[in-house]
Amino acid sequence: MTAIASGLPGSGLPGSGLPGSGLPAFGETLNRLADETSPYLLQHAGNPVHWYPWGPEALDLAKREKKPIFLSIGYSSCHWCHVMEHESFTDEEIAGWLNEHFVCIKVDREERPDIDAIYMTAIQIMTGRGGWPLSAFLTPRTKPFFGGTYFPARDGDRPQSVGFLTVLKKVHGTWLEQKPAVLASANKLTSLIQQEMAGVGDSADIDITHATVTRAIAGLDQRFDPDYGGFGFQANNSAIPKFPQGSTLLFLLEQAKPVAKSSARTMALKTLDHLAWGGMRDHIGGGFHRYSVDRFWNIPHFEKMLYDNGQLLSALSRAYALTGNQEYRWAIDEAVEFLNREMSSPDGGFYSALDADSEGEEGLFYVWKQGEWAKPLTKVQSERFAQVYATSDSPNFEGKYYQPLRDGSWTMVAKGLGMNAETLHSEMKPIRSALLDYRSQRVRPRTDTKVLTAWNGLAIRGLADAGRYLDEPRYVQRAKRCADFIWNHLRDDDGRLFRSYNRAQAKLPGYVDDYAFFVDGLIALHDTTGEPAWLEKAMQLQETQNSLFLDELQGGFFFTAADQETLLVRGKLLHEGARPSGAATTANNLIALAKLSDRPEYLDMAEKTIQSATELLDRAPRSVPTMLTAISRWLAVQPDSSPASATP
């Protein structure tokens, strides 16, 4: 299914939500987004488009005036979201068309992942691909009938791409002239979305066995890049974007043996090694960017996400525990320093993201011109920096900049210089510190200052793991401070979690991810400290989650609470991408809490949660790595099961 209504052009997609900033200044007249707390929505408050946030005012207006809805979904660090804003949403002619013929709704996908999931499913069904900005046209009753991602403003602006103004005119004409066909197609598409997102498979007579885990590892092995690590490898294609896939790395590390070699161990460690060497890692300021545009992990898209860095802290910490490799520890230390320096709110939570762009250019804050690094350094230091991080005589980014990276491990680089790794690493510390001070004087990328409960849960887990495996109390204390902030500021009087916090305001009911990831972080704090208060809090929240999200009939957990806003479908989001599945994380939480609190009924609940993912576990087990971890852990506590893994 391509265009739902006849006569509509294709979407002309250039990419999938490439990150960045490039924000225009607010206009003199603010629209209804000015009262929001989301930094992404506030960035659009000065647009001439009469934006509404998602809510009764906009939805009732669409029904009353019988106008279609134009729904635009994005997030603050999405490069193409800002490109489309600059090109189209600040354009007076385009804004006039939108305002006259549509009710325009803007959504921050990080605040409203429930809305995003529904309409991204629609775009994927219609076009076979997805990404952000998501641009969808809906009936007044919110059923989608056409959409895409990024559109350039006008025909001819980008080769082979239909202009957004043309799209608006054709959608408007089709709505007026073919409304019955549009409504019929919208109903059909809505039915497909509901089927896709129902998350209910035939779980009868399905055995949970080690074979499912083994099959998933074999599937990952087939997609593994044997030279550079990571997944999605295709021979003779060096331009495939690679994502860290933290959930997959953690699953593989759980299957890795402490001593003996295994494919799980090899895949996890090789991927972490190349992540730590290449340009995905910020070698000056610490932490990791979101994904690599090449096979080699050399050049990233430069935004930094809290969820990536939280998961990679856990993965690196477990890899350190598995191997004792000091280089993992150094990467962890730098990542924690980055989080504390650039992602921490004064209250103790962690911000969501840093944009990729500054001064209108992607990566400009992070990259260096030839010899620019010499300005804050001595001649000897400058030469050493070039030996270690400027690994090519020619610029490696856009033909004019250097993105610092190493050609190998500290041990490998040091050997080439006739040194040992510890000495070289120590020698580079003041060099990197001087460059960080110099870099900090540049125009900084924009920070998305909203604090999301779910993503902070991942950071709490990462810091607790780092503190535990590195025996570093400071990291544990930082995890505690974050957990206290979430507990004290993102719960209501009934003990229910909020999703988001910004401008001293907590808002939006929490989703299953918010409960699952935060409970996981609390369990990690209990495991690290032995303090019963963290377990008590985890149990309290788990009981709340069970009452709000549990599917009593089919097992497993819905993404939204039973009393949350009614959308087109109440789905179970099981497939994992950059973040783990909330339902799968819950299965692991239930297994841990069953043991820690002597609640055997939680094991039954965990089993039913695993069974709820039967269809995905059978069709594409590698797409649900956190659920595979739950299978291993569930089997490990069964009286007739042999151990499937050794946890580091």
PEBEL-V648070 format. One line per field, one symbol per residue. ss: DSSP state (A for helix, B for strand, O for the rest). burial: + if it has 9 or more other ideal C-beta (glycine too) atoms within 8 Angstrom, else -. A space follows every 10 residues. Layout:
ss: ???
burial: ???
This chain:
ss: OOOOOOOOOO OOOOOOOOBO OOOOOOOOOO OAAAAOOOAA AAAOOOOOOO OBBOOAAAAA AAAAAOOBBB BBBBOOOBAA AAAAAAAAAO OAAAAAAAAA ABBBBBBBOO OOAAAAAAAA AAAAAAAOOO OOOBBBBBOO OOOBBBBBOO OOOOOOOOOO OOOAAAAAAA AAAAAAAOAA AAAAAAAAAA AAAAAAAOOO OOOOOOOOOA AAAAAAAAAA AAABOOOOOO BOOOOOOOOO OBBOOAAAAA AAAAAOOOOO OOAAAAAAAA AAAAAAAOOO BOOOOOOBOO BBOOOOOOOB BOOBBAAAAA AAAAAAAAAA AAAOOAAAAA AAAAAAAAAA AAOBOOOOOB OOBBOOBBOO BBOOOOOBOO OAAAOOOOAA AAAAAAAAAO OOOOOOBOOO BBOOOOOOOA AAAAAAOOOO AAAAAAAAAA AAAAAAAAAO OOOOOOBBOO BBAAAAAAAA AAAAAAAAAA OOAAAAAAAA AAAAAAAAAO BOOOOOBBBB BBOOBBBBBO OAAAAAAAAA AAAAAAAAAO OAAAAAAAAA AAAAAAAAAB OOOOOOBOOO OOOOOOOOOO OOOOOOOOOO OAAAAAAAAA AAAAAAOOOO AAAAAAAAAA AOOAAAAAAO AAAOAAAAAA AAAAAAOOOO OOOOOOOO
burial: --+++--++- +++-++++++ ++----+--- +++--+++++ ++++++++++ ++++---++- +++---++++ ++++++++++ ++++++++++ +--++++++- ++++++++++ ++++++++++ +++++++-++ ++++++++++ -+++++++++ ++++--+--- ++++++++++ +++++--+-- +++-++++++ -+++--+++- +-+--+-+-+ -++-+++-++ +-+++--+++ +-+------+ -+++++++++ ++++++---- -+-+++++++ ++++++++++ ++-+++++++ ++-+++++++ ++++++++++ ++++++++++ -+----++++ +++++++++- +++++--+++ ++++++++-- -+++++++-- --+---+--- ++-+++-+++ ----+++--- ++++++--++ ++++----+- +-+++-++-- ++-++++++- ----++++++ ++++++++++ ++++++++++ ----++++++ +++++++-++ +----+++++ ++------++ ++++++++++ ++++++-++- ---++-++++ ++-+++-+++ +---++++++ +-----+-+- ++++-+-+++ ++++++++++ ++++-++--- -++-++++++ ++++-++--- ++-+++++++ +++++++--- +--++--+
